[in-house]
């Protein structure tokens, strides 16, 4: 058995190794952020090479024999507290998983993702899926290979979803969607028989600069620390973090759609607030990382919907919006504005869809991903399959690839298995928000006065501060006293839309 003093020294050596790994990953993330924001077109080729090199270095660090020996020694060490022990356990799990990946595969995946992103970006501008199809096909081959590298018990897609939501499976997701979607369809049918609110004023001309300024004002109000982060423009909104003091978010602006930029700003701010709330001292360790993508998405969905689309939030912010856009909102009462931003209507774009039909968008992508991984669907058949499913589930006709299968960036990143976490995040968000209001019944009144800080502190104490030491279910139990219960989400939707649509 190792003596306590030796254990401390070994743990410090382990910490330094993990911080070095985090430094390399942060440099890699910075290159990828730049690739999606400011990288000159001609720089794409060398950037793919640079990203691949850093990915290879990160893989070498995470699979180093030195790290393996450290972890083996620390597993039987004394004198470590519970968090430190958990860090060792989680890092060893990561180590053993990463050891499965050949270095050549890591480099190939990185290069292919870089090429794939550039092809997707060009394809979206050209409005032509064929421009992206070749690179996507190469990526799907690699993702299939990855399922074999990682291994799985029942379904190859299990290996991919587990990367984003540990322990989640196709069996679980199929059951969730099978139970949830019919209930959502019943609510949708009731809404479609009711009088729809007029939202036409949201699609007038909204000056680009004024939208940017208003979005930045809202982000600051929600608690985003601009001395520890920034916002920029990208073709698809996203967030990334290099450490809690350098968190980047992006948005996009449509000058004829007031909601587009605003709600992407609030959504990405939710992600950013989580990252800015992680413990500084745990940088590079599992205790300094987010718990899961389901929990991460719970934060973005909570702020976007439970806060950003709530009447209390707009009681404070609608007067500010009217000051910024007096012509657009002239003669539009606050209640009409609130109903308009919550209008339910099957649509083409996931990121701009309402809270109810949003989950049909997620399910469609999930089904397509499963078929790609099992080989039931080939990449060149994606547009036809996509269009067919949108017609079946959302009763909309997809006019082109840009507003169809090219709208999301995720596949170009190789993020197969990510989409289901959006729905899981929404379910967690409803449960968290309900319990936050039970803890502090004055949260709604505070929001009406522009105070969302107390809600943020509730989230910091019960969710953000644990890092990855607790899994999704453990965090949910601590925050709410029970594991995930989708009834909170259904109750939230029924209460909200019964008021708006009088159903």
Residue pairs with C-beta under 8 A, 6 or more apart in sequence:
1 76
1 78
2 10
2 73
2 76
2 77
2 78
3 78
4 78
4 79
5 79
6 77
7 74
7 77
7 78
7 79
7 80
8 79
10 70
10 73
10 74
10 77
11 74
11 77
11 80
11 84
13 70
14 67
14 70
14 71
14 74
14 88
14 91
15 284
15 285
17 61
17 64
17 66
17 67
17 70
18 91
18 284
18 285
19 283
19 284
20 61
20 284
21 58
21 61
21 62
21 284
22 243
22 283
22 284
23 284
24 54
24 57
24 58
24 61
25 58
26 242
26 243
27 54
28 51
28 54
28 55
28 58
29 240
29 241
29 242
30 242
31 47
31 50
31 51
31 54
32 51
32 240
33 240
33 248
34 47
35 44
35 47
35 51
35 114
35 117
36 117
36 234
36 235
36 236
36 238
36 250
36 409
37 232
37 233
37 234
37 250
38 232
39 47
44 114
44 118
47 114
48 110
48 111
48 114
48 115
48 118
49 111
51 110
51 111
51 113
51 114
52 107
52 110
52 111
52 114
55 106
55 107
55 109
55 110
56 103
56 106
56 107
56 110
59 98
59 101
59 103
59 106
60 103
61 67
62 94
62 95
62 98
63 95
63 98
63 99
63 101
67 91
67 95
68 95
68 99
71 88
71 91
71 92
71 95
74 80
74 88
75 88
75 89
75 92
80 88
83 287
83 469
86 286
86 287
86 469
87 285
87 286
87 287
87 469
90 286
90 468
90 469
91 285
91 286
94 286
97 150
100 149
100 150
100 151
101 149
102 149
105 142
105 145
105 146
105 149
108 142
109 142
109 146
109 414
112 135
112 138
112 139
112 142
112 414
113 139
113 412
113 413
113 414
115 135
115 138
116 132
116 135
116 136
116 138
116 139
116 411
116 412
116 413
116 414
117 409
117 412
117 413
119 131
119 132
119 134
119 135
119 136
119 412
120 132
120 135
120 136
120 406
120 409
120 411
120 412
121 235
121 412
122 131
122 132
123 129
123 130
123 131
123 132
123 401
123 406
124 235
124 401
124 402
124 406
124 407
127 400
127 401
127 402
127 406
128 401
129 382
129 383
129 401
129 404
129 405
129 406
132 406
132 412
133 379
133 380
133 382
135 412
136 379
136 382
136 411
136 412
137 378
137 379
137 380
139 411
139 412
139 414
140 372
140 373
140 379
140 416
142 414
143 160
143 372
143 373
143 414
143 416
144 156
144 373
144 375
146 159
146 160
147 156
147 157
147 159
147 160
147 373
148 156
150 159
150 162
150 163
151 159
152 158
152 159
154 169
154 170
154 171
155 169
155 170
155 171
155 370
155 374
156 373
156 374
157 170
157 369
157 370
157 373
157 374
157 416
157 417
158 168
158 169
158 170
160 369
160 373
160 416
160 417
161 168
161 169
161 170
161 173
161 417
161 420
162 168
162 169
162 417
163 417
164 292
164 293
164 294
164 415
164 417
164 418
164 420
164 421
165 292
165 293
165 294
165 417
165 420
165 421
165 424
165 472
166 292
166 471
166 472
167 471
168 294
168 420
168 424
170 370
173 366
173 420
176 423
176 424
176 486
177 359
177 363
177 366
177 423
179 486
180 359
180 423
180 486
180 490
181 359
181 360
181 363
183 490
184 356
184 357
184 359
184 360
184 493
187 356
187 493
187 494
187 497
188 344
188 346
188 356
188 357
190 501
190 503
191 344
191 356
191 497
191 501
191 503
192 344
193 503
194 501
194 502
194 503
195 501
196 343
196 344
196 345
197 336
197 339
197 340
197 342
197 343
197 500
198 336
198 340
199 339
199 340
199 341
199 343
201 328
201 329
201 332
201 340
202 257
202 258
202 259
202 340
202 341
203 256
203 257
203 258
204 256
204 258
204 327
204 328
205 255
205 256
205 328
206 255
206 256
206 257
206 258
206 325
206 328
207 255
207 325
208 253
208 255
210 324
210 325
211 253
211 255
211 258
211 261
211 262
212 253
212 261
213 324
214 262
214 320
214 321
214 324
214 325
215 231
215 251
215 261
215 262
215 265
216 231
217 320
218 262
218 265
218 266
218 269
218 317
219 226
219 231
219 249
219 265
219 266
219 269
220 226
221 317
221 450
221 452
222 266
222 269
222 273
222 303
222 307
222 452
222 456
223 273
223 452
223 453
223 456
224 249
224 269
224 272
224 273
224 276
225 276
228 244
228 245
228 246
228 247
228 276
229 246
229 247
229 248
229 249
229 272
229 276
230 248
230 249
231 248
231 249
231 250
231 251
231 265
231 268
232 248
232 249
232 250
232 251
233 250
233 251
233 252
233 253
234 250
234 251
234 252
235 252
235 409
236 250
236 252
236 408
236 409
237 249
237 250
237 251
237 252
237 264
237 265
237 267
237 268
237 351
238 249
238 250
238 268
238 409
239 247
239 248
239 249
239 250
239 268
239 271
239 272
239 275
239 300
240 247
240 248
241 247
241 248
241 272
241 275
242 248
243 283
244 275
244 276
244 277
244 278
244 279
244 280
244 283
244 288
245 276
245 280
247 272
247 275
247 276
249 265
249 268
249 269
249 271
249 272
250 268
251 261
251 264
251 265
251 268
252 260
252 261
252 264
253 260
253 261
254 260
254 261
257 352
258 325
258 328
259 341
259 352
260 352
262 308
263 304
263 308
263 309
263 341
263 351
263 352
264 351
266 303
266 304
266 307
266 308
267 300
267 301
267 303
267 304
267 308
267 351
268 300
269 300
269 303
270 299
270 300
270 301
270 302
270 303
270 304
271 296
271 299
271 300
273 299
273 303
273 456
273 459
273 464
274 290
274 295
274 296
274 299
274 459
274 463
274 464
275 290
277 456
277 459
277 460
277 464
277 465
278 288
278 289
278 290
278 464
278 465
278 467
279 287
279 288
279 465
279 467
280 288
281 288
282 288
282 467
285 467
286 467
286 468
286 469
287 466
287 467
287 468
287 469
288 467
289 467
289 468
290 296
290 467
290 468
291 463
291 466
291 467
291 468
291 470
291 471
291 472
291 475
292 421
292 468
292 471
292 472
293 418
293 421
293 425
294 421
294 424
294 425
294 428
294 472
295 425
295 428
295 463
295 472
295 475
296 421
296 425
297 421
297 422
297 424
297 425
297 426
297 428
297 429
298 424
298 425
298 426
298 428
298 429
298 432
298 463
299 425
299 429
299 459
299 463
300 425
301 422
301 425
301 426
301 429
302 429
302 432
302 433
302 459
305 355
305 426
305 429
306 429
306 430
306 433
306 492
307 313
307 447
307 452
307 455
309 341
309 342
309 355
310 444
310 447
311 338
312 444
312 445
312 447
312 448
313 447
313 452
314 321
314 334
314 337
314 338
314 341
315 334
315 447
315 448
316 447
316 448
316 449
316 450
317 450
318 329
318 334
318 337
318 338
321 329
321 337
322 329
329 337
339 500
342 354
342 355
342 496
342 497
342 500
343 354
344 354
344 356
344 357
344 497
344 501
345 354
345 357
346 357
346 360
346 394
346 395
346 396
347 353
347 354
347 357
347 394
347 396
348 390
348 396
348 398
348 399
348 403
348 404
348 407
349 403
349 407
350 358
350 361
350 362
350 365
350 407
350 408
351 407
353 361
355 426
355 493
355 496
356 493
356 497
357 394
358 422
358 423
358 426
359 423
359 426
360 393
360 394
361 394
362 419
362 420
362 422
362 423
363 393
363 423
364 386
364 389
364 390
364 393
365 408
365 410
365 419
366 419
366 420
367 389
368 377
368 382
368 385
368 386
368 389
369 416
369 417
369 419
370 376
371 377
371 385
372 379
372 382
372 416
373 416
377 385
382 405
383 401
383 404
383 405
386 398
386 404
386 405
387 397
387 398
387 404
390 396
390 397
390 398
390 404
391 397
391 398
398 404
410 416
410 418
410 419
424 472
424 484
426 489
427 484
427 486
427 488
427 489
428 472
428 476
428 484
429 489
430 488
430 489
430 491
430 492
431 476
431 479
431 480
431 484
431 485
431 488
431 489
432 459
432 462
432 463
432 476
432 479
432 480
433 492
434 480
434 488
434 491
434 492
435 479
435 480
435 481
436 443
436 455
436 458
436 459
437 443
437 444
439 458
440 454
440 455
440 458
443 454
443 455
446 452
446 454
446 455
447 455
462 475
462 478
462 479
463 475
463 479
466 475
466 478
470 478
472 484
473 483
473 484
476 482
476 483
476 484
477 483
497 503
